[in-house]
Amino acid sequence: MKKIFFCFLAGLLVGAHTHAQQTQMADGVKKTQLPVIYLPVNVSVHFISPEAIQYVDISAKAITGDLPLKNVLRIRLNSDTTGEGRAFDDAVVTITGEKFIAQYRVVKANAITTRDAVTDVEILPSMTRPLDISGIGLSENQLRTIALRLATRENSHPVTANKAFGIKGTVNNLYSFGDYLFLDLGYRNKTNLTYTIDEFRFKVDDKKITKASNVQSLEIRPECVLFNTGSFKRNYRNIFVFKKMSFPGNKVLHIELSEKQLSGRVIALAISYQDILDADVVPSN
């Protein structure tokens, strides 16, 4: 009887070993290898991302999260946690940016680990894996880095210029980089009145408009703006980034800067499609 039992047990072990060998385990990061973040009761933890956050997943219902800013994730324990939430020990928080994915193991803090808990976590490159999302192109940080470099360059030959109400507007230069167009704009205020910016508008319009024609206007918006400046006393310069564009030769790209009421000064600039075709390549340094 014992011999039969041992033979049966040996058969089970051999079968289990064979099944384990045949089972393919997925490659990737194990939960035990993830960076640990302790989450105390009644305390929020903020994850600060170097890029705009595109997607977040929290594996436990006991944790709630939101995005108070486009690059900040805030999580905390639910105050009314019951049932499944009370049994919560840990969870995986997944954060996806424009060009990366990061994962953390969030552990419910106890009386001891609460003392070492942090309230903000900077998502460092060493804690991320690269992610290539089709169609996103360059991240906002990458666009800003290029734009900031262009803003430090001197411009001696402007593309076009216009004057109105004592203010001179200038298209300093146009640059192309991959699928992007960088538009360098400058304004010089020769009056004693501070110019308070209402908005910039960018529109593709017909070059010539007659009363009998149907006016077709297409408004476009920049992917990125380097500086968020609300007013200027004398000089203004900024870099606007657009996805590459094309339009027929009988149309122009109009740039309209308007002032907040009551003054309402408006300065308009026009860029031809040939100017865009002649855009300089972003310099390497």
Steps between C-alpha positions, in 0.01 A plus 500: 500500500784737590675415175189594304466829691863598438466420132188715483676788679802476272270515201338818630838666555625405154177632347523829689864540396415429135209752511728766647752441224232525231344819645648811341541786750466850352809720505474830680538672837388298802283662764767437764751696289294819486597805708301503825295803606338501846153653513386609850140562600378858446813596304524570125799392294582695183685355201675773299548408136753661263234480226126540473332187638300313236368201697479374860397162640455422871449130569318537835160659562618610842719767336357799320695725266462813291705739285498850658756600235580338168831368632401424861319189627353516852399182685358431846313230689123519483368630830187283480687182411305187597505132415759445226672827583561408863686192384722709272871447554657620179421603143675579173477856366581536131578844356544558128647819357551604143819299468526277808323256729569476875361261762506514878397259775289699745489346845261596778714659770494379859604677820868442423519565125283813528800682646704437183218567254558768235232736375641572156677268257697630205479259208867463407627357169654207689150398615345508152501294183487661155165495325437577134136601447426536131388849400621686810835607351719712725402550862417848629828508693693421182317774309569751778869411505531566128291819522709636788817446298349688205389789723863570591608540138543841338290580194636747246272426204131488596258310278236775509393796713212744550433818700180623663415726796864560584576127519717309256438129456765277346524139390864457601542159346338169408660168588409145407577189702350169390122540501512835680521867405650747749377858461718771661291816562612836638327830582640843582277747685609861436211652694480573873198271542561145619355248256278247680462190283150371443580215257699382202307364204649304212284460187551375147308747280462587134776732381251721317143547616229652282146582605361241261718214623427260779760552770646173626704531817663216694617575852792296634638471851861454610615171652723686743570861607835569667406791728170590666539878502191711571633846413807692389623857545762514226604166348333165457638180347357151497524169313184328376517138386261353242461165332616518140244666274437543132263727311472625141694798372189720485473491881709647783552433868367800692629573851284733704597641839216678680500712813250478782230764496455789525798594286469205264811556287539222242819419307484261205776314318482280190722207399491351152525128435832564326634645826406176674667294227814711547508441878845440646590166650534513881875541566675225688651738755 
